[in-house]
């Protein structure tokens, strides 16, 4: 399982971990934890904190997708 997560977070060019992908993945995990905590244990997360993590995850996903279509300049 860790090898799948590690390969998902690697940069496509030089096989190192991409900081953008790591931050995006962590923001997604935090949003998922907050959602599950609210759903099952009625734990309230401040709306501005949750929305900030959602925006961070969406922006990171958008940048990662845009990298795929950008011309490779070497």
N, C-alpha and C positions, 0 to 999 in steps of 0.2 A: 504494500500500500504506500509506504513512504517513497518508494521509487517512482510511483505514478505521480505523487504530489511534487516530488523533486523535478521530474521531467516536465511537469506542467508549468513550473515556475522558472524554468531555464530560459535564457535569452536564445533566440533563434540563430544568432550569428556566431557567438563564441562559447556557447554552452556554459555560461556562468549564470548565477542567479540574477534575475532582473529585479531591481528594487521596486519598479512600478508594479510588477506582478505580485510581489510579496505584499506590498501595502494594500493592493486591491483585494488580494485573497484574505488578508487579516480583517479588512473592513467588512467583507462579506461574512466571514465567520462571526464577527461581533454582532452584525445585524441578525444573523440566524439565531445566535444565542439569546439576544434580546427578544426576538419574536417568540421563541419557544418558552422563555421564562414568563413572558406576558400571557401566553396562551394557556399554559398548564398551572403556573403558580401565581398568577395575577400580580407579578412583579412589574411595577410601573417604571419605565425608563422615560426620562424627560424627552419631550418631542423634538426639541432642537438638537439633542445629542444623537437621537436615532436618525433624524433627517440628515445630519452632517455625515454620518457613516454611510448612509445610502447614496448621497451625492458623491462622496469619495469613491465608493465602489463603482458607481456608474461612470464617473470621469475616468477612472483607471481602466475600466473595460473598454471605453471608447478610445483611449489613447493606445491601448494594446492592439485593438483591431485596426486602428489607423496606421500603426507601424507596419502591418502586413502589406498595405497598399502603397506605402511611400516608396519612392525610387531609392535603390541602394546606391549610395555614393561612396566610392572608395578611392 
